[in-house]
Amino acid sequence: MARIDNGTWVLVADGEKALILENTTDDQHPNLRVVRKQEQDNPPDREQATDKAGRQADGGPGQRTALAETDFHQLAKDRFASDLADILYRHVHKGRFEKLVIVASPQVLGALREEMHKEVADTVVVEIAKTLTNHPVIEIEAAISSEIAG
């Protein structure tokens, strides 16, 4: 069973917002305080794209093939996971935390796993596949308690 001791960090993230919290008590009654907030300004793709998808000449006379549009919104979300992984990497090297709990949507969890450095991945004690970025800290504490108790 995983333990989230005093000093364990908790990353709560979705594709655009992240909250880094630190447990200031024990794993029976987590008490989380905010260490850092990270937010990305990521407007919808329709506001980031400048034009319709391009076309490319095809082999036949007068034929053209449509090119897929770039989803800038999704690219920004992927970049955000990479940025979070870098932030965690810097903090683990400074000795700021030894254990990490990640609470994120399944998509963000997957993106973080791909981007996370081994030193950070080795600190992960619990992963919770839920989106709780817009929930109060007390609900995050409850979700973690029920996950480690279960």
C-alpha positions in Angstrom: 0.0 0.0 0.0 1.3 3.4 -0.9 2.0 6.0 1.7 1.9 9.7 1.3 4.1 10.9 4.1 4.7 14.4 5.3 6.5 16.2 2.5 4.9 14.1 -0.3 4.1 16.3 -3.3 0.8 16.0 -5.2 0.5 17.1 -8.8 -3.1 17.7 -9.9 -3.2 18.4 -13.6 -5.3 18.6 -16.7 -4.1 19.7 -20.2 -4.1 23.4 -19.3 -3.8 23.8 -15.5 -1.7 22.2 -12.8 -1.5 22.5 -9.1 1.4 21.3 -7.1 0.6 20.6 -3.4 2.6 19.3 -0.5 1.2 17.1 2.2 2.0 18.7 5.6 0.7 15.8 7.8 0.4 12.0 7.4 -1.3 9.6 5.0 -4.2 9.0 7.3 -5.4 12.6 7.1 -3.6 14.4 4.2 -3.4 18.2 4.6 -2.3 19.7 1.4 -0.9 23.2 0.9 -0.2 24.9 -2.4 3.4 24.9 -3.5 2.8 26.2 -7.1 0.1 26.9 -9.6 0.8 26.5 -13.3 -1.7 27.6 -16.0 -1.4 27.7 -19.7 -3.1 30.2 -21.9 -4.5 27.8 -24.5 -7.4 29.2 -26.4 -9.6 26.9 -28.5 -8.0 25.8 -31.8 -10.4 27.9 -33.9 -8.8 31.0 -32.2 -5.3 29.8 -32.9 -5.5 28.6 -36.5 -5.1 31.3 -39.0 -6.5 29.7 -42.2 -8.2 26.6 -43.5 -6.2 23.5 -44.2 -3.9 23.7 -47.2 -4.0 21.6 -50.4 -1.3 19.9 -52.2 -1.0 19.0 -55.9 -1.7 15.4 -56.6 -0.2 13.2 -59.3 -3.1 13.6 -61.8 -4.0 16.6 -63.9 -6.0 19.1 -61.8 -6.1 16.9 -58.7 -5.4 18.3 -55.3 -5.3 16.6 -51.9 -6.4 18.3 -48.7 -3.9 18.4 -45.9 -4.9 17.7 -42.3 -5.2 20.8 -40.2 -2.8 21.2 -37.3 -4.6 21.1 -33.9 -2.7 23.9 -32.1 -4.9 23.4 -29.0 -3.8 19.8 -28.7 -0.2 20.7 -29.4 -0.2 23.2 -26.6 -1.7 20.5 -24.2 1.1 18.1 -25.2 3.7 20.8 -24.6 2.1 21.6 -21.2 2.7 18.0 -20.1 6.3 18.3 -21.2 6.7 21.6 -19.3 5.2 20.0 -16.2 7.7 17.1 -16.5 10.6 19.6 -16.7 9.3 21.5 -13.6 9.1 18.3 -11.6 12.6 17.3 -12.8 14.1 20.5 -11.6 12.4 20.2 -8.2 13.4 16.6 -7.6 17.0 17.5 -8.4 16.8 20.3 -5.8 15.6 17.7 -3.2 12.3 19.4 -2.8 10.4 16.1 -2.8 11.0 12.4 -2.6 7.5 11.1 -3.2 4.9 12.2 -5.8 1.2 11.5 -6.2 -0.2 12.3 -9.6 -3.9 13.1 -10.0 -4.8 13.7 -13.7 -7.1 12.7 -16.5 -6.0 9.5 -18.2 -4.8 11.4 -21.3 -2.6 13.7 -19.2 -1.3 10.8 -17.2 -0.2 9.1 -20.4 1.4 12.3 -21.7 3.2 12.8 -18.4 4.5 9.2 -18.4 6.0 9.7 -21.8 7.7 13.0 -20.8 8.7 12.2 -17.2 12.4 11.8 -16.5 13.4 8.6 -14.7 14.3 10.4 -11.5 10.8 11.8 -11.3 9.1 8.6 -12.3 10.9 6.8 -9.5 9.3 9.1 -6.9 5.7 8.3 -8.1 3.8 6.4 -5.3 0.2 6.8 -6.5 -1.5 7.7 -9.8 -5.1 8.6 -9.8 -6.9 8.9 -13.1 -9.3 11.7 -12.3 -9.7 15.3 -13.4 -9.8 17.4 -10.2 -8.1 20.6 -11.2 -11.2 22.7 -10.6 -12.1 21.0 -7.3 -11.3 22.5 -3.8 -8.3 21.1 -2.0 -10.5 19.3 0.5 -12.0 17.2 -2.3 -8.5 16.4 -3.6 -7.5 15.3 -0.1 -10.6 13.0 0.1 -9.9 11.5 -3.4 -6.3 10.7 -2.3 -7.4 9.2 1.0 -9.9 6.9 -0.6 -7.4 5.8 -3.3 -4.7 4.8 -0.8 -7.2 3.3 1.6 -8.7 1.1 -1.2 
